[in-house]
Amino acid sequence: MDIITINHLVKVYNGHKGANGVTAIDGMNLNVEKGEFVGIMGPSGSGKTTLLNILSGVDKATSGEVIIDGQDITKLTKDQMALFRRERIGYIFQDFNLLDSLTLRENIALPLILDKQSPNEIEDKLAPLMQFLGIFDLKDKYPYHISGGQKQRVAAARAIVNEPAVVLADEPTGNLDSKSANQLMSTIASLNEQWGSTILMVSHDPFAASFCKRIIFIKDGNVEMEIRPAGDRKQFFDQILEAQSVIGGGRA
């Protein structure tokens, strides 16, 4: 069953003072099934960030359909989209976006608190998730007390604590060293495999992308190709590198 369906998506950014507009997404069609772990890759300027912004409701499509969990989000008002985003979309940011004034436990619980869930309900959801991610013993610490890799695991916990329809990840390993990146991607893959989270991740990093189950390559605002692993993760990494060499550059 598809959790994301994109039909004939177009996004044009209008030019200023008579300049021509820029087409960032050009008639894109894309489907993501429930439970998939999909990577989005492509050259700089290919439309990856624009796509993520539209899926998260940060940006509005010029035309086309974007159906998430049965709801065409292009038809939602600003307030409706804010509620839909809070309830049905999780987001893992490159720069963590944790609140330094809150403990790690409070950061993760924030979506549940906003939904006015009871303390018992919140605790029932937080404890097993933090145990699974290996951050339970850190629950009373603050973001400035922990490493970047630990911060990103906290961000991942916050993204899935309210069981969203889809988790969007924007270059989640971008600010991490190689060891932390490996640990984080193993964690995200486990969330997909063991918790059943549907994950759509934008990345330029072949290593991070090799944890995905499918990679969609975008160029000039449209889907150029897609690949699935034909062997183990090392072989998939090599497939990704080969595909990147074929795709080449796009708009700057």
LINGI-V216644 format. One record per backbone hydrogen bond with DSSP energy under -1.0 kcal/mol. CO is the residue of the C=O (numbers start at 1). NH is the residue of the N-H. E is the energy in kcal/mol with one decimal. If there is no record, write none. Layout:
((CO/NH/E) (CO/NH/E))
//
This chain:
((1/34/-3.2) (3/69/-2.8) (4/32/-2.5) (5/67/-3.1) (6/30/-2.0) (7/65/-2.4) (9/27/-1.5) (9/28/-2.1) (10/62/-2.4) (10/63/-1.7) (11/24/-2.4) (11/25/-1.5) (13/22/-3.0) (16/19/-1.6) (22/13/-3.2) (25/11/-2.2) (28/9/-2.8) (30/6/-3.4) (32/3/-2.8) (32/4/-2.1) (33/36/-1.9) (36/199/-2.4) (37/213/-2.8) (37/214/-1.1) (38/201/-3.0) (39/216/-3.2) (40/203/-2.2) (41/218/-3.1) (43/46/-1.8) (46/221/-2.3) (47/51/-2.4) (48/52/-2.2) (49/53/-2.6) (50/54/-2.1) (51/55/-2.5) (52/56/-1.9) (53/58/-1.7) (53/59/-1.9) (63/10/-2.5) (65/7/-2.0) (66/73/-2.4) (67/5/-2.5) (68/71/-1.8) (71/68/-2.7) (71/73/-1.1) (72/75/-1.6) (73/76/-1.2) (77/81/-2.7) (78/82/-1.9) (79/83/-1.9) (80/84/-2.5) (81/85/-2.9) (82/86/-1.9) (83/87/-2.1) (84/88/-3.1) (85/89/-1.5) (88/165/-1.2) (88/166/-1.6) (90/168/-3.1) (92/170/-2.6) (93/96/-1.1) (95/97/-2.5) (99/102/-1.7) (103/107/-2.6) (104/108/-2.3) (105/109/-2.2) (109/113/-2.4) (110/114/-2.5) (111/115/-1.1) (112/117/-2.2) (113/116/-1.8) (118/122/-2.6) (119/123/-2.5) (120/124/-2.3) (121/125/-1.3) (122/126/-2.8) (123/127/-2.2) (125/129/-1.1) (126/130/-2.9) (127/131/-2.3) (128/132/-2.3) (129/133/-1.9) (130/135/-2.5) (131/134/-1.1) (135/138/-1.2) (136/139/-1.6) (138/141/-2.4) (139/105/-2.4) (141/104/-2.4) (142/145/-2.6) (143/146/-1.3) (147/151/-2.4) (148/152/-2.2) (149/153/-1.5) (150/154/-2.0) (151/155/-2.4) (152/156/-2.1) (153/157/-2.2) (154/158/-2.5) (155/159/-1.9) (156/160/-1.3) (157/161/-1.3) (160/163/-2.2) (166/90/-2.6) (167/200/-2.8) (168/92/-2.8) (169/202/-2.9) (171/174/-2.0) (173/176/-1.8) (177/181/-2.8) (178/182/-2.1) (179/183/-2.1) (180/184/-2.7) (181/185/-2.6) (182/186/-2.0) (183/187/-1.9) (184/188/-2.8) (185/189/-2.5) (186/190/-1.9) (187/191/-2.3) (188/192/-1.8) (189/193/-2.6) (190/194/-3.3) (191/197/-2.0) (198/167/-3.1) (199/38/-2.8) (200/169/-2.5) (201/40/-3.3) (202/171/-2.6) (205/209/-2.5) (206/210/-1.5) (208/211/-1.5) (209/212/-1.9) (214/39/-3.0) (215/227/-2.3) (216/41/-2.6) (217/224/-3.2) (217/225/-1.3) (219/222/-1.2) (221/26/-2.9) (222/219/-2.6) (225/217/-3.1) (227/215/-2.7) (232/236/-2.2) (233/237/-2.5) (234/238/-1.9) (235/239/-2.1) (236/240/-2.5) (237/241/-2.2) (238/242/-2.2) (239/243/-2.6) (240/244/-2.6) (241/245/-1.8) (242/246/-1.5) (243/247/-2.6) (244/248/-2.2))
//
